[in-house]
């Protein structure tokens, strides 16, 4: 009986020792570090959610979200919040100065909160794109989300709700957050947070920075406002030159390349939508119809230009901000991208006029677009056609001149090109030049 009791006690003691040993040392803790120091938007969502996924795939022990933000889009913040709450790996947020508005919601979703001296957390009132406080139904939704997030991590829901109070919004310093149970400690660096996380069970830590990959860097680079303006100039300038010169040449190829470079990063960022790209293509088709099918410059050309401008403008902003869930339309967020499109259009047209004026007398222009005529002054030798005597006479347009077609004079048809603009069948034109078997006319 005594022997049996001794064996049981020995077994229990050994079991306790075996359970305690891992708690003292389990090697180095693998900690993934995600830096988020920007507005909360689709790009921030992809960075954080992608970082959480990488940490899970590589069996990380902890994740540190290094946060410094004044807030941003509620939809992107909710997606980040949901991803953190679903994450099986403990997530600690390091408030590296600011966790305001949407940043506060993200912070509360984390398992632990550490704050830097001088930092703050809170002020989660919902505001619109112009900074105006949104109606109470938005605030009510935010209050419920803040309470639910706090409860999920065992924090006081009423404190979280106070952060959305429009009358007396709550924002806490590190010491106030510790007192309210919303902060586990004050740290001055990510390394200090990592030390606190790993000190109880691990023999040191290995900090791995989550950095954007090559594709992500390329997208961010191409979304630079200067490059976006250049792409817009390529699009509008190429279309303008192609519209002003006959034939399919280099200008339209430049415009298409500019469109691909402009829309691609915006599409990958979930900003440009399918309807915006289709609207751009429809605009090109309408302009092509105006150029090759419909005489004159009318509804088709104007509709094409409007379609292109609208598509380029809307592609640069998030539709969820422009079109509110309550059916509202926030035109203010379109002002900046529309201004960029208009300025780029002005630069493109002015630059195109200057470029054509400079290059047209040279042979270089032949590589850009087709000429309307082959001028003998530029070295071209023509064949005498006996049509010089027709110069100065008036003729009737037999087929639409857009800008080339046929005219009828004294019962005979001639190939003709309008020097500027378009002329419909039945209109009268005056012959001003005859070259290479073709007549050149003016209205």
C-alpha positions in Angstrom: 0.0 0.0 0.0 2.8 2.4 0.9 4.7 1.4 -2.2 1.7 2.1 -4.3 1.2 5.5 -2.7 4.9 6.3 -3.3 4.7 5.4 -7.0 1.6 7.6 -7.4 3.3 10.6 -5.8 6.4 10.0 -7.8 4.4 9.9 -11.1 2.6 13.1 -10.2 5.8 14.9 -9.4 7.4 13.8 -12.6 4.4 14.9 -14.6 4.5 18.3 -12.9 8.2 18.7 -13.7 7.6 17.7 -17.4 4.8 20.3 -17.6 6.9 23.0 -16.1 10.0 22.5 -18.1 8.6 23.8 -21.4 7.3 26.9 -19.6 10.8 27.9 -18.7 12.4 27.3 -22.1 11.0 26.5 -25.5 13.8 27.9 -27.7 13.5 31.2 -29.4 10.0 32.6 -30.0 9.3 33.4 -33.7 7.6 36.8 -33.8 6.3 38.4 -37.0 6.5 42.2 -37.1 3.9 44.0 -39.3 4.4 47.8 -39.7 1.3 49.9 -40.4 2.0 53.6 -40.4 -0.5 54.9 -42.9 -4.1 55.6 -43.5 -6.4 52.5 -43.1 -7.4 51.6 -46.6 -7.4 48.7 -49.0 -3.6 48.7 -49.2 -3.3 48.6 -45.4 -5.8 45.8 -45.3 -3.8 43.7 -47.8 -0.6 44.4 -45.8 -2.0 43.3 -42.5 -4.1 40.4 -43.7 -1.3 39.2 -45.8 1.1 39.4 -42.8 -1.2 37.4 -40.6 -1.4 34.7 -43.3 2.4 34.5 -43.6 2.8 34.2 -39.9 0.2 31.4 -39.8 1.8 29.6 -42.7 5.2 29.7 -41.0 3.9 28.7 -37.5 4.9 31.9 -35.8 4.5 32.1 -32.0 3.5 35.8 -31.8 2.6 38.7 -34.1 3.3 42.3 -33.4 1.3 44.9 -35.2 3.4 48.1 -35.1 0.6 50.7 -35.5 0.7 54.5 -36.1 -2.4 55.8 -37.8 -5.1 58.5 -37.5 -7.7 56.1 -39.0 -9.2 55.7 -42.4 -11.9 53.6 -44.1 -14.2 51.7 -41.8 -14.7 48.9 -44.2 -11.0 48.2 -44.4 -10.6 48.5 -40.6 -13.4 46.0 -40.1 -11.7 43.5 -42.4 -8.5 43.9 -40.5 -10.3 43.6 -37.2 -12.1 40.4 -38.3 -8.8 38.9 -39.5 -7.1 39.6 -36.2 -10.0 38.1 -34.2 -9.9 34.9 -36.3 -6.1 34.6 -36.1 -5.0 31.6 -34.0 -1.7 33.2 -33.2 -1.6 35.8 -30.3 -1.5 39.3 -31.8 0.0 42.2 -29.8 -0.4 45.8 -31.0 2.4 48.3 -30.4 0.8 51.8 -30.5 3.8 53.6 -31.9 2.3 57.1 -31.3 -1.3 57.1 -32.7 -4.2 54.6 -32.7 -7.1 56.9 -33.5 -10.5 56.2 -35.0 -10.2 53.0 -37.1 -6.8 52.4 -35.5 -8.5 52.1 -32.1 -10.9 49.5 -33.4 -8.0 47.5 -34.8 -6.0 47.8 -31.5 -8.9 46.6 -29.4 -9.2 43.5 -31.6 -5.6 42.5 -30.6 -4.9 40.1 -27.7 -2.6 42.6 -26.0 -1.9 46.3 -26.3 1.4 48.0 -25.6 1.8 51.8 -25.9 4.7 54.1 -26.4 5.3 57.0 -24.1 3.4 60.0 -25.5 1.0 57.9 -27.6 -2.7 57.8 -27.4 -5.6 55.5 -28.3 -9.3 56.3 -29.0 -11.3 59.0 -30.8 -13.2 56.5 -32.9 -16.1 58.8 -34.0 -17.2 58.0 -37.6 -16.6 61.0 -39.9 -17.2 61.4 -43.7 -14.6 62.2 -46.4 -14.7 65.9 -45.5 -14.2 65.4 -41.8 -17.9 66.0 -41.0 -19.4 63.8 -38.2 -21.7 61.2 -39.8 -25.3 60.7 -38.7 -26.1 58.7 -35.6 -26.9 55.4 -37.4 -23.2 55.3 -38.4 -22.2 56.0 -34.8 -24.5 53.4 -33.5 -23.0 50.8 -35.8 -19.5 51.8 -34.7 -20.4 51.7 -31.0 -21.8 48.2 -31.4 -18.7 47.0 -33.2 -16.4 48.6 -30.6 -18.3 46.9 -27.7 -18.3 43.5 -29.5 -14.6 43.7 -30.2 -13.8 44.7 -26.6 -15.9 41.8 -25.2 -14.2 39.3 -27.5 -10.9 40.1 -25.7 -12.3 40.5 -22.2 -12.1 44.3 -22.1 -14.7 46.7 -20.7 -17.2 47.3 -23.5 -18.4 50.7 -22.1 -14.9 52.1 -22.3 -14.7 51.1 -26.0 -18.1 52.6 -26.6 -17.0 55.9 -25.0 -14.4 56.2 -27.8 -17.2 56.9 -30.3 -19.1 59.4 -28.1 -19.7 62.4 -30.4 -20.3 64.7 -27.4 -17.3 63.7 -25.2 -15.1 61.4 -27.2 -12.6 59.3 -25.2 -8.9 59.2 -26.0 -6.5 57.7 -23.5 -2.8 58.1 -22.7 -0.7 55.0 -21.9 -1.3 55.4 -18.1 -5.0 56.0 -18.5 -5.2 52.9 -20.8 -3.4 50.8 -18.3 -5.8 51.9 -15.5 -8.8 51.1 -17.8 -7.4 47.7 -18.6 -6.7 48.6 -22.2 -3.0 48.4 -22.1 -0.6 45.7 -20.8 2.4 48.0 -20.5 4.5 50.9 -21.8 7.2 50.0 -24.3 9.5 52.2 -26.3 10.3 49.9 -29.2 9.1 46.8 -31.0 12.1 44.9 -29.5 10.9 45.7 -26.0 7.4 44.4 -26.8 9.0 41.2 -28.3 11.0 40.8 -25.1 7.9 41.0 -22.9 6.0 38.5 -25.1 8.8 35.9 -25.1 10.3 36.3 -21.6 7.9 33.9 -19.8 8.3 30.8 -22.0 11.0 31.3 -24.5 14.8 31.6 -24.6 14.9 34.9 -26.5 13.1 35.7 -29.8 13.6 35.9 -33.5 11.9 39.0 -35.0 10.8 38.7 -38.7 9.7 41.8 -40.6 6.8 41.4 -42.9 7.8 43.3 -46.1 5.9 43.7 -49.3 6.9 41.4 -52.1 8.1 42.4 -55.6 4.6 42.7 -57.0 3.4 44.8 -54.1 6.4 47.2 -54.5 5.7 47.5 -58.2 2.0 48.3 -57.5 3.0 50.9 -54.9 5.6 52.4 -57.3 3.1 52.7 -60.2 0.5 54.4 -57.9 2.9 57.3 -57.4 0.9 60.5 -58.2 3.6 61.7 -60.6 3.6 58.4 -62.5 -0.2 58.4 -62.6 -0.2 61.9 -64.1 2.3 60.7 -66.8 0.1 57.7 -67.6 -2.9 60.1 -68.0 -0.9 62.3 -70.3 0.0 59.3 -72.4 -3.7 58.3 -72.6 -5.1 61.7 -73.5 -2.2 62.9 -75.6 -2.2 59.7 -77.6 -5.9 59.9 -78.3 -5.7 63.6 -79.2 -2.9 63.1 -81.7 -4.6 60.0 -83.2 -7.8 62.0 -83.5 -6.1 64.9 -85.3 -4.0 62.8 -87.7 -5.3 60.2 -90.2 -4.5 56.5 -89.9 -3.5 54.2 -87.1 0.0 54.9 -85.8 2.1 55.2 -82.7 -0.2 57.6 -80.8 -3.0 55.1 -80.2 -0.4 52.5 -79.1 0.9 55.0 -76.6 -2.6 55.7 -75.4 -3.4 52.0 -74.9 -0.1 51.5 -73.1 -0.8 54.4 -70.8 -4.3 53.0 -70.1 -2.8 49.6 -69.1 -0.2 51.3 -66.8 -2.9 53.5 -65.3 -5.6 51.0 -64.6 -3.5 48.0 -63.7 -2.3 49.1 -60.2 -5.7 50.7 -59.4 -7.4 47.4 -60.3 -5.0 45.4 -58.1 -5.7 47.8 -55.3 -9.5 47.2 -55.7 -10.0 50.8 -56.7 -10.7 50.5 -60.4 -13.8 48.5 -61.0 -14.9 46.5 -64.1 -17.5 49.0 -65.0 -15.0 51.8 -65.0 -12.7 50.0 -67.3 -15.6 49.1 -69.6 -16.7 52.8 -69.6 -13.2 53.7 -70.8 -13.3 51.2 -73.6 -16.8 52.4 -74.6 -15.4 56.0 -74.7 -12.7 54.8 -77.1 -15.2 53.1 -79.3 -17.4 56.2 -79.4 -14.4 58.3 -80.4 -13.5 55.8 -83.1 -17.0 56.0 -84.5 -16.8 59.7 -84.5 -13.5 59.5 -86.4 -14.3 56.8 -89.0 -18.1 56.4 -89.1 -20.1 59.4 -88.0 -19.3 62.7 -89.9 -18.6 65.9 -88.0 -18.0 66.3 -84.3 -21.2 65.7 -82.4 -22.9 63.5 -79.8 -20.6 60.5 -80.3 -17.4 62.4 -79.8 -18.7 64.3 -76.8 -20.1 61.2 -75.2 -16.7 59.4 -75.8 -14.7 62.2 -74.2 -17.1 62.3 -71.2 -17.0 58.5 -70.8 -13.2 58.6 -70.8 -12.9 61.4 -68.2 -15.5 59.8 -65.9 -13.8 56.4 -66.0 -10.3 57.9 -65.4 -11.7 59.9 -62.4 -13.7 57.2 -60.7 -11.0 54.6 -61.2 -8.7 56.6 -58.8 -11.1 56.4 -55.8 -12.9 53.7 -53.7 -16.5 53.4 -54.9 -17.5 52.5 -51.3 -16.6 56.1 -50.3 -18.2 57.8 -53.3 -21.5 55.8 -53.0 -22.6 55.6 -49.4 -24.5 52.6 -48.1 -27.5 54.9 -47.5 -27.6 55.9 -51.2 -25.6 59.1 -50.7 -23.1 60.5 -53.2 -19.9 62.0 -51.9 -18.7 64.2 -54.7 -16.0 65.8 -52.7 -13.7 62.8 -52.9 -13.8 63.1 -56.7 -12.3 66.6 -56.7 -8.7 65.6 -56.4 -8.6 62.8 -59.0 -10.8 64.9 -61.4 -8.4 67.8 -61.0 -5.5 65.5 -61.8 -7.3 64.3 -64.9 -8.1 67.8 -66.1 -4.6 69.1 -65.5 -3.1 66.1 -67.3 -5.5 66.6 -70.2 -4.4 70.2 -70.6 -0.7 69.3 -70.5 -1.4 66.4 -72.9 -3.2 68.5 -75.5 -0.8 71.5 -75.2 2.2 69.1 -75.4 0.6 67.2 -78.4 0.1 70.5 -80.4 3.7 71.5 -79.7 5.0 68.0 -80.6 3.1 67.8 -83.8 4.1 71.3 -84.8 7.8 70.5 -84.2 7.9 67.0 -85.7 5.6 67.4 -88.7 8.2 69.0 -91.0 10.6 66.2 -90.2 10.8 62.6 -91.3 10.4 61.6 -87.7 6.7 62.3 -88.0 6.3 59.3 -90.4 7.1 57.0 -87.5 4.4 58.6 -85.3 1.4 58.8 -87.7 0.4 58.9 -91.3 0.7 62.2 -93.1 -2.2 63.8 -94.8 -0.1 64.7 -97.8 3.3 64.2 -99.3 4.7 67.7 -99.9 7.2 68.3 -102.8 9.0 70.8 -100.5 10.0 67.9 -98.3 11.7 65.9 -101.2 8.8 63.9 -102.5 8.5 63.7 -106.3 5.0 63.5 -107.6 3.4 62.7 -111.0 1.7 65.4 -113.0 -2.0 64.7 -113.0 -3.3 67.8 -114.7 -5.4 68.6 -111.6 -3.7 71.9 -110.8 -6.3 73.7 -112.8 -8.9 72.6 -110.3 -7.4 74.6 -107.5 -9.8 77.3 -106.3 -12.9 75.6 -107.7 -15.8 74.5 -105.5 -17.0 70.9 -105.4 -19.8 68.9 -103.7 -18.9 66.3 -101.1 -19.9 62.9 -102.5 -18.9 60.7 -99.5 -18.3 62.1 -96.0 -14.8 63.6 -95.6 -13.5 62.3 -92.3 -11.1 63.8 -93.3 -10.7 61.7 -96.6 -13.4 60.7 -99.0 -14.7 61.6 -102.5 -15.9 64.8 -104.0 -17.8 65.5 -107.3 -16.8 68.2 -109.7 -18.3 68.7 -113.2 -19.7 65.2 -113.1 -16.4 63.5 -112.1 -15.4 61.9 -108.8 -12.0 62.8 -107.2 -10.2 61.5 -104.1 -10.1 64.3 -101.7 -8.9 65.1 -98.2 -10.2 67.9 -95.9 -7.4 69.9 -94.5 -9.2 70.5 -91.2 -12.4 69.2 -89.6 -15.1 67.1 -91.3 -17.6 67.5 -94.1 -20.8 65.6 -94.7 -22.2 64.4 -98.0 -23.8 67.3 -99.9 -21.7 70.0 -98.4 -19.7 72.4 -100.6 -15.9 72.6 -100.3 -13.2 74.6 -102.1 -10.1 72.9 -103.6 -6.9 74.5 -102.2 -4.2 72.1 -103.3 -3.6 69.1 -105.7 -0.8 66.6 -104.9 0.0 63.0 -105.8 -3.4 62.5 -107.5 -5.4 63.8 -104.5 -7.2 67.0 -104.0 -7.1 68.9 -100.7 -10.1 71.0 -99.7 -11.4 73.4 -97.2 -15.0 74.1 -96.2 
